[in-house]
Amino acid sequence: MALYIKSVAHHTPEGRLTNADLEKMVDTNDEWIVSRTGISERAMAKEGEGAADLALPAAREAMKKAGVEGKDLDAIVVATCTPDTTIPGASSHVQKAVGAGGSMAFDLNAACSGFVYAMEVCEGLLATGRHKTILLVCAEKFSSVVNYKDRNTCILFGDGAGALVLSSEPGGAKLCAAYSGGDGELIELLWRPGGGSKRPLHQGVEPGDEFLQMKGKEVFKHAVRGMATSAETTLERAGWSKEDLAWLIPHQANKRLIQAASDRLKLDQEQVVVNIEKYGNMSAASIPVAMSEAQHKFKDGDKVVCLAFGAGFTWGGLALEWETSSPS
């Protein structure tokens, strides 16, 4: 039993943090940021908003486009590493708001690879035959875990959400192959040490441990390798060649990583979906937001590959054969 994308939608908050704003906060400048990351501004949620608040507009739009209501959903999966509350997960907040009481609801944390991991999990749920319609939302409020005195991280991340209605019923973009991998030996290259059960904030943590920490050069090196492996394995599993590809939707980490991925697949820049300049890295939400914005460019039959890499380390890829879906 296959997975089909019935609809995709997104939501990004109106707030913006520009490079000019960051120049007043840390030792950096617009030229330095743009040349290294490709980012000009980041989407920023309001104080008091959480990941589920960002998820809801995207979820409701995706449900409207697919012609489904809360009662039609068998499961709600939220990919996030910045949930509103650790107990319960963001999925419970989304379930309540969309009126899907009784459905399975859970969060998945694979950091920036969350969308790829979640799609493979949803494929498995649909394959059981016990679930026919799933709402998948990828939502992050990374501004809540970023240290705005650390220029290595604060220049990169933004907030936003993407949502998809998935179904086992034919019609819509079809998932043809998926691949997910990881390496827990590299945890401390990109992590948030404090705030969990091992180092709870109320017991006090070392200064800075309540924020995301990153060793940028090492992360970039492993990210290039991880996305290369993902590209090769995903294509092999789909039975596709590089020449078959119409589009690449990469995780929006920085422009150099996106360039490395597109070079690996021998794609022209016109075939690569990029929106990092206006949103920054939205972690799990990056790929679905980019997909939502670019979907009007895709033609029926286009072969699309999504590639991701994130903390953990995690990585993975998806092979999609695009088909426009409309509610029956």
N, C-alpha and C positions, 0 to 999 in steps of 0.2 A: 504494500500500500504506500503510495507516494505522498509527498507534501507539496501543496500548491499555495502560492501567495495570492489571496483574493484581493487584498488591498494593502497599501502602504501610505502612511501619513507621518507628519512630524510637527513638532512645536519647539520653538526656541524663544526664550524670554526676550523682552524688549531691551532690557538693560545691556549696556556695552561697556567693556573695559578696553580702551584703546592703548596703543603703544605710547602715545603722548601721556596718557594717565600713568602708565608704568614708569615713565621717565622721572616722574615726581616721587616715586615710591622706592625704587631701587636703582643701582648704578647700571643703567642700560640706555639704549636709544633706538629709535625706529629703524635705522639702517641696519644695526646689529641684529635686531630681532627678525626683520624681514629676510635678511640674507641667509640666516641660519635655519629659520623655521617656516617662512612664508606666511606668517600670521601678522595681520594688521590690527585685528580687534577680536574680542572674545564675547560670546553671549553670557550674560550674568543674571542669575535669578535674584529675586528680591530677598531681603532678610525675612526669615520666617517661612519661606517657601521650601518645600522638600522635593525629593525626586518624584514622589507620587503626584504632587501638584503640577510638575512639568509633564508627567506622563499622561494625565487625564485629557488635555485637549487633543493630543496626538491619538490617544486611544479612541476617543469619541469620534474623531474624524475618520479614522480607519474603519470603525464599525459602521458608520453612516455610509461610507463608500461601498462597503461589502454588503450592505443591506441586512445586517444582523443586529440583534438586541442582546442585552445582558443574559436573558433567559436562554439564548441560543448557544452560549459559550460553555464548553465542557471543561476548559482549563484556562487559567490566566498565569502566564509566566512573565516575570519581570527580571530582566538582566540588569543588575546594578551593583556597584560596590560602595554607593553612597545612599543607602536607604534612609527614609525619614526616621524610622525607629528600628532598632536592632531586634526588638520584640514588639509586635510581629513584623514581618517583612513588608516591603512596599506593596507587594502583590495583594495583601489583605486590604490595604487602603484603596487600591484600584478596584478590587472586586466590589467593595461596598459602594463606591461612587458610580460604577456602571450598572449596578443592579444585577450582579451575577452570583447571588447567594446560592450556595450549594455546589458550585463548581470547584474543582481542584485549583488551589492558588499557592504559588511558591516563588521564592526569589532564587536567582542563580548568580553567583559571583565568580566571574572569570576575568574581571577587570576589563581592559580594552578589547579582549577577545570574546566578551560576553555575548555578542550577537551571534557569532559563529557557533559557539558552544550551545547556545540556547536553541538555535535552529536544528542542530543535530539531535538535541534532547526532544524537541517537539516532533521531529520526524519519527523518533522512537515511540512517542505517545500515540501518534496517529496510526502507526503500524500495528498497535495492539488491537485496533478496531473498537476500543472502548471510548475513544475520543475522536470526534469528527471535526470540531471547530475550536480553534485555540486563538486566544488573543496574546500575542507576544509584544511586550513593550520593553524597550531599552531606554533607561532614563538615568541621568547622572546630574548631581549638583556638586561638581568638583571644587567649586569655589568654597565649599564648606570644609575642605581638608587641605587646602593649599596655603602655604606660608607666604604671605605677600611681602616678606623681607628676604626671601630666597629667590634670586633671579633665575636660578637653574630650573625652577619649577613654575613660578608664578607667571612666566611669560607664555606658558604652553596651554593651560587648561581652561575650558569653558563649560557651560551648562546647557542641557537640552535633552530632547527625547524623540525617539522614533517608534512607531507602532505598526504592527502588521496583523492582519487577520489571516490565519492559516487554516487549511482544510485538507481533508483526504479526498474530497470530491474533485475530479478533473476540472480544469479551467483556471487560468492564471499562470504566472511564472512557476515552472516546475523545478524542484530541487533535484538535480541529477547526480550530485556527489557532494560529500562533505568530508572534511578531515580536521581533527583536533589533536593537538599535542601539547606537551609542557615539560618543564624541568624545574622541580622544586629546589634543586641545589643552588639556584640563583635568586632566591627569595630576597635577600638583603640588598640587591642592586636597585630594587624599586619596590618600596613598601611604606606602610604607615605603622610604625612599631607600637604606638600607644593607642588606647581606645578599645582594645579587645578584652577578652577575659583574662589574658595573661598579664597585661599591664593596664588595668582599668584606670580611667582618668581620675576617679575620685580618690585613688590611692596615691596620686601624684606620679608623674613620669618625668624623664629627663627632658630639659628644654628642647623643644622642636620635635619631640617624638609624637606629639599629637597631630603632626602634619605629615603629608606625603614627603618621602625622601627619595632621591634619585641620583645615581651615579651615571650621568648622561652619556659619556663616551662608551662605557661598557654596555649600557642598555642599547645604544644605537648599533653596536657591533653584533650583538645577539639578535636584535630585531631584524637586521638585514638577512641573517642566516635563517631565522625562523620563518620569515615571510617567503624566502626562496624555497625552503623545504615545503611550505604550505602550497605554493604555486605548483611545484612539480608533482606533489602527491595528489593534489586535487584534480589536476588535468589528467593524470594517469588513471585515477578512479573513474573519471567521467568518460574516458576514452577519447579525449579531445587533444588536439595539437595547439600550439601557440597561434598558429595561423587561423584557427577556427574562431578565435575570440573577437568579439565586437567591442566589449567594454570591460574595464577593470574598475571596481569600486574598492579602493584600499582604505584601511583605517587611516584617519586623518591625524597622524602623529606629528610629522613635520615634512616639509617639501623634499628634503634629501632622501628620506625613507621612501616616500611616494615615487620619486624619480628612480631609485634603485629597483623598486618593484616593477615599474613599467619597463625599465631597460631589460630586466630579466625576462619579461614576457614579449619583448620586442614590439611594444605598442607605441603608436604615435601619441603625443600628448592630447590630441583631440579625442582619443579613445579612453582617456582616464578621467574619472569623475573626481573633481577637487573642489572643496569649499572651505578649506582650512583657513583661508585668509580672513574670513568674516566670523568664524565661530571658534577657532582654536580646536584643541583636542577635547572632544566630548566623551572620551572613553567608549563604553559600550554603545552609546548613542550615535557615534560618528558615522558608521556605515549605513544604518537605516535612515538617518537624516539625509545623507548624501544620495541614497537611493531614491528617497521620496522626492527630493528636489530635481533629480535628473530623469525621472521615469518617463517624462514626456518625450525624451529623446530616443528611448528604446523602441525598437520595432519588433513585431512578432517574429520569433525565430532567432533573435539575437542571443548569442551565447555570452553570458556575463559571469565574471569571476570576482568574488569578494575575498580579500585577504586581511588578516588581523594579527596583531601581536600585542601582548599586554603583560602586566605584572603577574608573577607566579613562578617562573615565567610561563605564559600561555601563548599559544598561537594556533592558527587554523585557516581553512579556506572553504568556500562554497562555490559550487558550479550550478548556475541557474540558466535554464532555457526560457527566455522571456516570452510571455504571452499576456496581452492585456486582458484583464478579467472585468466582467461587469455583473452586477447582481442578477440572479435569475428571476 
